Amino acid sequence: MPRTGRTALITGASAGIGAAFARHLAAEGNNLVLVARREDRLTALAEELTTRHHVRCDVVAADLADRHAPRAIMERTQALGIDIDVLVNNAGMSGNSTFADAPFDALSAEIQVMITAVTELAHRTVPGMKERGYGRIINLSSLAAFMPPAASLLYTGIKSYVLDVSQALDMELRPHGIHVTALCPGFTHSEFHDVMGTRDAATAKLPSVLWQNPEDVAREGWRAVNAGKPVCIPGFVNKVTAAAVKPIPTRFGYYLGRTFNPFKH
């Protein structure tokens, strides 16, 4: 593939959907900035993609639970002389204990990684995208954003925030050549369930038709953001599930939010 000359910053790039995005975008000729906590994995992935696709891959080891991390990441890209044209906010985490029993530091880390860092990285990359008249932002939401709240979990509320804010940003930024998509996968084969300690239970309870591969999720998400779709629910079963539990169709809700915004100047 010919190089695009564009650069994508991907958080949570060391495994799962993040690594799948890295491989997919590198195959299309995009340069990459790979962000995650595990520098050894990032370095191995960067070497693989540089060798295979002849793209530039820079590695930034950072823990997005640290409130200073988003600023440090962007300062690093500026020092390297890199403009971010594509942002994939993929990093995620979830607690596996009840709200009352969880230490607040753990709850705060969830909010920092999946709300604050997502919002700050978008805020820091958008000005440059506006100047260049091009940008693509994919924020990892979840099928859980369409579901009723689950007992003890912040996860559904956090992913609902990502879903709503992504659509709001797309409404604002689309005239500047920037597309924003909330990518809402269902159950995906990745390390996420290993970290939560729920892989065995989830695999045993759920039929295989409900599971997707990270590569399919990344491919569909990238296609959606380039097509200007503010919400992407990958997989037929997931689309049916979301439609069954969401009374207002996604596209109609987007239209209402764009057209009847009482706070719009």
C-alpha positions as a Markdown table, in Angstrom:
| # | Residue | x | y | z |
|---|---|---|---|---|
| 1 | Met | 0.0 | 0.0 | 0.0 |
| 2 | Pro | 1.3 | 3.5 | -0.7 |
| 3 | Arg | 1.9 | 5.6 | 2.4 |
| 4 | Thr | -0.8 | 8.1 | 3.2 |
| 5 | Gly | 1.5 | 10.6 | 5.0 |
| 6 | Arg | -1.0 | 10.6 | 7.8 |
| 7 | Thr | -0.4 | 9.5 | 11.4 |
| 8 | Ala | -2.8 | 7.7 | 13.8 |
| 9 | Leu | -2.5 | 7.8 | 17.5 |
| 10 | Ile | -3.9 | 4.6 | 19.1 |
| 11 | Thr | -4.3 | 4.1 | 22.8 |
| 12 | Gly | -4.5 | 0.6 | 24.3 |
| 13 | Ala | -2.5 | -0.5 | 21.3 |
| 14 | Ser | -0.6 | -3.4 | 22.8 |
| 15 | Ala | -3.4 | -6.0 | 22.4 |
| 16 | Gly | -7.0 | -6.7 | 21.3 |
| 17 | Ile | -8.9 | -4.1 | 19.3 |
| 18 | Gly | -6.1 | -1.5 | 19.7 |
| 19 | Ala | -3.5 | -3.8 | 18.1 |
| 20 | Ala | -6.0 | -4.7 | 15.4 |
| 21 | Phe | -6.5 | -1.1 | 14.6 |
| 22 | Ala | -2.7 | -0.6 | 14.4 |
| 23 | Arg | -2.3 | -3.5 | 12.0 |
| 24 | His | -5.2 | -2.4 | 9.8 |
| 25 | Leu | -4.1 | 1.3 | 9.6 |
| 26 | Ala | -0.5 | 0.4 | 9.0 |
| 27 | Ala | -1.6 | -1.9 | 6.1 |
| 28 | Glu | -3.2 | 1.1 | 4.6 |
| 29 | Gly | 0.0 | 3.1 | 4.8 |
| 30 | Asn | -0.6 | 5.2 | 7.9 |
| 31 | Asn | 2.2 | 6.1 | 10.3 |
| 32 | Leu | 1.4 | 5.2 | 13.9 |
| 33 | Val | 1.9 | 6.4 | 17.5 |
| 34 | Leu | 1.3 | 3.4 | 19.7 |
| 35 | Val | 0.3 | 4.1 | 23.3 |
| 36 | Ala | -0.1 | 1.6 | 26.2 |
| 37 | Arg | 1.4 | 0.8 | 29.5 |
| 38 | Arg | 3.5 | -2.2 | 28.3 |
| 39 | Glu | 6.4 | -0.8 | 26.4 |
| 40 | Asp | 7.8 | -4.2 | 25.5 |
| 41 | Arg | 4.7 | -5.2 | 23.6 |
| 42 | Leu | 4.4 | -1.8 | 21.9 |
| 43 | Thr | 8.0 | -2.1 | 20.7 |
| 44 | Ala | 7.5 | -5.6 | 19.3 |
| 45 | Leu | 4.3 | -4.5 | 17.5 |
| 46 | Ala | 6.1 | -1.4 | 16.1 |
| 47 | Glu | 9.0 | -3.5 | 14.8 |
| 48 | Glu | 6.5 | -5.9 | 13.2 |
| 49 | Leu | 4.6 | -3.1 | 11.4 |
| 50 | Thr | 7.6 | -1.2 | 10.4 |
| 51 | Thr | 9.1 | -4.3 | 8.8 |
| 52 | Arg | 6.0 | -5.4 | 7.1 |
| 53 | His | 4.5 | -2.1 | 5.9 |
| 54 | His | 7.4 | 0.3 | 5.9 |
| 55 | Val | 5.6 | 2.9 | 8.0 |
| 56 | Arg | 6.9 | 4.9 | 10.9 |
| 57 | Cys | 5.8 | 3.6 | 14.3 |
| 58 | Asp | 6.6 | 5.6 | 17.4 |
| 59 | Val | 6.0 | 4.1 | 20.9 |
| 60 | Val | 4.8 | 6.1 | 23.9 |
| 61 | Ala | 4.6 | 4.1 | 27.1 |
| 62 | Ala | 2.0 | 5.7 | 29.3 |
| 63 | Asp | -0.7 | 4.8 | 31.9 |
| 64 | Leu | -3.8 | 6.8 | 31.1 |
| 65 | Ala | -5.0 | 6.3 | 34.7 |
| 66 | Asp | -2.4 | 9.1 | 35.4 |
| 67 | Arg | -4.1 | 12.4 | 34.9 |
| 68 | His | -1.0 | 13.9 | 33.5 |
| 69 | Ala | -0.6 | 11.2 | 30.8 |
| 70 | Pro | -2.7 | 12.8 | 27.9 |
| 71 | Arg | -0.7 | 16.0 | 28.1 |
| 72 | Ala | 2.6 | 14.1 | 28.3 |
| 73 | Ile | 1.6 | 12.0 | 25.2 |
| 74 | Met | 0.8 | 15.1 | 23.1 |
| 75 | Glu | 4.0 | 16.8 | 24.3 |
| 76 | Arg | 5.9 | 13.8 | 23.1 |
| 77 | Thr | 4.3 | 13.8 | 19.7 |
| 78 | Gln | 5.0 | 17.5 | 19.3 |
| 79 | Ala | 8.7 | 16.9 | 20.3 |
| 80 | Leu | 8.9 | 14.3 | 17.5 |
| 81 | Gly | 7.3 | 16.7 | 15.0 |
| 82 | Ile | 4.3 | 14.5 | 14.5 |
| 83 | Asp | 0.8 | 15.8 | 13.6 |
| 84 | Ile | -2.1 | 13.5 | 14.6 |
| 85 | Asp | -4.6 | 13.0 | 11.9 |
| 86 | Val | -6.4 | 10.0 | 13.3 |
| 87 | Leu | -7.1 | 9.4 | 17.0 |
| 88 | Val | -8.3 | 6.0 | 18.2 |
| 89 | Asn | -9.3 | 6.2 | 21.9 |
| 90 | Asn | -9.3 | 2.5 | 22.6 |
| 91 | Ala | -7.8 | 2.1 | 26.1 |
| 92 | Gly | -10.2 | 0.7 | 28.6 |
| 93 | Met | -10.7 | -1.0 | 31.9 |
| 94 | Ser | -13.4 | -2.2 | 34.2 |
| 95 | Gly | -13.7 | -3.1 | 37.8 |
| 96 | Asn | -14.9 | -6.6 | 38.9 |
| 97 | Ser | -16.1 | -5.7 | 42.4 |
| 98 | Thr | -19.1 | -3.9 | 43.7 |
| 99 | Phe | -19.2 | -0.1 | 43.9 |
| 100 | Ala | -19.3 | -0.1 | 47.7 |
| 101 | Asp | -16.4 | -2.6 | 48.1 |
| 102 | Ala | -14.1 | -1.0 | 45.4 |
| 103 | Pro | -11.5 | 1.5 | 46.6 |
| 104 | Phe | -12.2 | 4.9 | 45.2 |
| 105 | Asp | -8.8 | 5.0 | 43.5 |
| 106 | Ala | -9.9 | 2.1 | 41.3 |
| 107 | Leu | -13.2 | 3.8 | 40.4 |
| 108 | Ser | -11.3 | 7.1 | 39.7 |
| 109 | Ala | -8.9 | 5.2 | 37.4 |
| 110 | Glu | -11.9 | 3.9 | 35.4 |
| 111 | Ile | -13.2 | 7.4 | 35.0 |
| 112 | Gln | -9.8 | 8.8 | 34.1 |
| 113 | Val | -9.0 | 6.2 | 31.5 |
| 114 | Met | -12.3 | 6.0 | 29.7 |
| 115 | Ile | -13.8 | 9.5 | 30.2 |
| 116 | Thr | -11.2 | 12.1 | 31.1 |
| 117 | Ala | -8.4 | 10.9 | 28.9 |
| 118 | Val | -10.7 | 10.2 | 26.0 |
| 119 | Thr | -12.0 | 13.8 | 26.2 |
| 120 | Glu | -8.7 | 15.4 | 26.8 |
| 121 | Leu | -6.9 | 13.6 | 23.9 |
| 122 | Ala | -9.7 | 14.6 | 21.6 |
| 123 | His | -9.5 | 18.2 | 22.8 |
| 124 | Arg | -5.8 | 18.3 | 22.3 |
| 125 | Thr | -5.8 | 16.8 | 18.8 |
| 126 | Val | -8.8 | 18.6 | 17.3 |
| 127 | Pro | -7.2 | 22.1 | 16.8 |
| 128 | Gly | -4.5 | 20.6 | 14.5 |
| 129 | Met | -7.1 | 18.6 | 12.6 |
| 130 | Lys | -9.2 | 21.7 | 12.1 |
| 131 | Glu | -6.2 | 23.6 | 10.7 |
| 132 | Arg | -5.4 | 20.8 | 8.2 |
| 133 | Gly | -9.1 | 20.3 | 7.3 |
| 134 | Tyr | -9.0 | 16.6 | 8.0 |
| 135 | Gly | -9.4 | 14.4 | 11.0 |
| 136 | Arg | -10.8 | 11.0 | 12.1 |
| 137 | Ile | -11.6 | 10.2 | 15.7 |
| 138 | Ile | -12.9 | 6.8 | 16.9 |
| 139 | Asn | -13.9 | 6.5 | 20.5 |
| 140 | Leu | -14.5 | 3.0 | 21.9 |
| 141 | Ser | -17.9 | 2.9 | 23.4 |
| 142 | Ser | -19.7 | -0.4 | 23.8 |
| 143 | Leu | -22.9 | -2.3 | 23.1 |
| 144 | Ala | -23.4 | -1.8 | 26.8 |
| 145 | Ala | -24.2 | 1.9 | 26.2 |
| 146 | Phe | -27.5 | 0.8 | 24.7 |
| 147 | Met | -28.4 | -1.5 | 27.6 |
| 148 | Pro | -30.0 | -0.9 | 30.9 |
| 149 | Pro | -27.6 | 0.0 | 33.7 |
| 150 | Ala | -25.9 | -3.0 | 35.4 |
| 151 | Ala | -25.7 | -3.3 | 39.2 |
| 152 | Ser | -22.5 | -2.1 | 40.7 |
| 153 | Leu | -20.8 | -1.1 | 37.4 |
| 154 | Leu | -19.7 | 2.3 | 36.2 |
| 155 | Tyr | -19.1 | 0.7 | 32.8 |
| 156 | Thr | -22.5 | 1.3 | 31.2 |
| 157 | Gly | -22.6 | 4.9 | 32.3 |
| 158 | Ile | -19.1 | 5.5 | 31.1 |
| 159 | Lys | -19.8 | 4.0 | 27.7 |
| 160 | Ser | -23.0 | 6.0 | 27.4 |
| 161 | Tyr | -21.0 | 9.1 | 27.9 |
| 162 | Val | -18.6 | 8.1 | 25.2 |
| 163 | Leu | -21.5 | 7.4 | 22.8 |
| 164 | Asp | -23.3 | 10.7 | 23.4 |
| 165 | Val | -20.2 | 12.9 | 23.4 |
| 166 | Ser | -18.9 | 11.3 | 20.2 |
| 167 | Gln | -22.1 | 12.2 | 18.4 |
| 168 | Ala | -22.0 | 15.7 | 19.8 |
| 169 | Leu | -18.4 | 16.2 | 18.6 |
| 170 | Asp | -19.3 | 14.9 | 15.2 |
| 171 | Met | -22.1 | 17.4 | 14.9 |
| 172 | Glu | -19.6 | 20.2 | 15.7 |
| 173 | Leu | -16.6 | 19.1 | 13.8 |
| 174 | Arg | -18.0 | 17.6 | 10.6 |
| 175 | Pro | -18.0 | 21.0 | 8.8 |
| 176 | His | -14.2 | 21.1 | 9.4 |
| 177 | Gly | -13.5 | 17.8 | 7.7 |
| 178 | Ile | -13.4 | 15.9 | 11.0 |
| 179 | His | -15.5 | 12.7 | 11.5 |
| 180 | Val | -16.1 | 11.3 | 14.9 |
| 181 | Thr | -17.5 | 7.8 | 15.5 |
| 182 | Ala | -18.5 | 6.0 | 18.6 |
| 183 | Leu | -17.5 | 2.4 | 18.0 |
| 184 | Cys | -19.8 | 0.1 | 20.0 |
| 185 | Pro | -18.7 | -3.5 | 19.9 |
| 186 | Gly | -20.3 | -6.3 | 21.9 |
| 187 | Phe | -18.3 | -9.3 | 23.2 |
| 188 | Thr | -14.9 | -9.3 | 21.6 |
| 189 | His | -12.1 | -11.8 | 21.9 |
| 190 | Ser | -9.4 | -9.8 | 23.7 |
| 191 | Glu | -7.5 | -9.5 | 27.0 |
| 192 | Phe | -10.2 | -7.3 | 28.5 |
| 193 | His | -12.1 | -10.2 | 29.9 |
| 194 | Asp | -8.8 | -11.8 | 31.1 |
| 195 | Val | -8.1 | -8.6 | 33.1 |
| 196 | Met | -11.6 | -8.6 | 34.6 |
| 197 | Gly | -11.3 | -12.4 | 35.3 |
| 198 | Thr | -14.6 | -13.1 | 33.4 |
| 199 | Arg | -13.4 | -14.8 | 30.2 |
| 200 | Asp | -14.2 | -18.4 | 31.3 |
| 201 | Ala | -17.6 | -17.4 | 32.7 |
| 202 | Ala | -18.5 | -15.3 | 29.7 |
| 203 | Thr | -17.4 | -17.9 | 27.2 |
| 204 | Ala | -19.3 | -20.6 | 29.0 |
| 205 | Lys | -22.6 | -18.6 | 29.2 |
| 206 | Leu | -22.6 | -17.0 | 25.8 |
| 207 | Pro | -23.0 | -18.7 | 22.4 |
| 208 | Ser | -20.1 | -18.2 | 19.9 |
| 209 | Val | -22.4 | -16.2 | 17.6 |
| 210 | Leu | -22.2 | -13.3 | 20.1 |
| 211 | Trp | -18.4 | -13.1 | 19.9 |
| 212 | Gln | -16.4 | -11.1 | 17.4 |
| 213 | Asn | -12.8 | -10.9 | 16.5 |
| 214 | Pro | -10.9 | -7.7 | 17.1 |
| 215 | Glu | -9.9 | -7.5 | 13.5 |
| 216 | Asp | -13.5 | -7.4 | 12.3 |
| 217 | Val | -14.3 | -4.7 | 14.9 |
| 218 | Ala | -11.4 | -2.5 | 13.8 |
| 219 | Arg | -12.2 | -3.0 | 10.1 |
| 220 | Glu | -15.8 | -2.0 | 10.5 |
| 221 | Gly | -15.0 | 0.9 | 12.8 |
| 222 | Trp | -12.5 | 2.3 | 10.3 |
| 223 | Arg | -14.9 | 1.9 | 7.4 |
| 224 | Ala | -17.7 | 3.7 | 9.5 |
| 225 | Val | -15.6 | 6.8 | 10.5 |
| 226 | Asn | -14.5 | 7.3 | 6.9 |
| 227 | Ala | -18.1 | 7.0 | 5.7 |
| 228 | Gly | -19.1 | 9.7 | 8.2 |
| 229 | Lys | -21.2 | 7.4 | 10.5 |
| 230 | Pro | -21.3 | 8.8 | 14.0 |
| 231 | Val | -22.2 | 5.5 | 15.5 |
| 232 | Cys | -21.0 | 2.1 | 14.5 |
| 233 | Ile | -22.3 | -1.1 | 16.0 |
| 234 | Pro | -20.2 | -3.9 | 14.4 |
| 235 | Gly | -21.9 | -7.2 | 13.7 |
| 236 | Phe | -25.4 | -8.1 | 12.7 |
| 237 | Val | -26.3 | -9.7 | 16.1 |
| 238 | Asn | -25.1 | -6.6 | 17.9 |
| 239 | Lys | -27.1 | -4.3 | 15.6 |
| 240 | Val | -30.3 | -6.3 | 16.3 |
| 241 | Thr | -29.6 | -6.3 | 20.0 |
| 242 | Ala | -29.2 | -2.5 | 20.1 |
| 243 | Ala | -32.3 | -1.9 | 18.1 |
| 244 | Ala | -34.3 | -4.2 | 20.4 |
| 245 | Val | -33.4 | -2.3 | 23.5 |
| 246 | Lys | -33.2 | 1.3 | 22.2 |
| 247 | Pro | -36.6 | 2.8 | 21.6 |
| 248 | Ile | -35.4 | 5.8 | 19.5 |
| 249 | Pro | -33.4 | 4.8 | 16.4 |
| 250 | Thr | -29.8 | 6.0 | 16.6 |
| 251 | Arg | -30.0 | 8.0 | 13.4 |
| 252 | Phe | -33.2 | 9.7 | 14.5 |
| 253 | Gly | -31.7 | 10.6 | 17.9 |
| 254 | Tyr | -28.7 | 12.1 | 16.1 |
| 255 | Tyr | -30.9 | 14.2 | 13.9 |
| 256 | Leu | -32.9 | 15.5 | 16.9 |
| 257 | Gly | -29.7 | 16.4 | 18.8 |
| 258 | Arg | -28.3 | 18.2 | 15.8 |
| 259 | Thr | -31.5 | 20.0 | 14.9 |
| 260 | Phe | -33.2 | 20.9 | 18.2 |
| 261 | Asn | -30.2 | 21.7 | 20.4 |
| 262 | Pro | -31.4 | 24.4 | 22.8 |
| 263 | Phe | -27.8 | 25.4 | 23.7 |
| 264 | Lys | -26.7 | 26.0 | 20.1 |
| 265 | His | -25.7 | 29.6 | 19.4 |
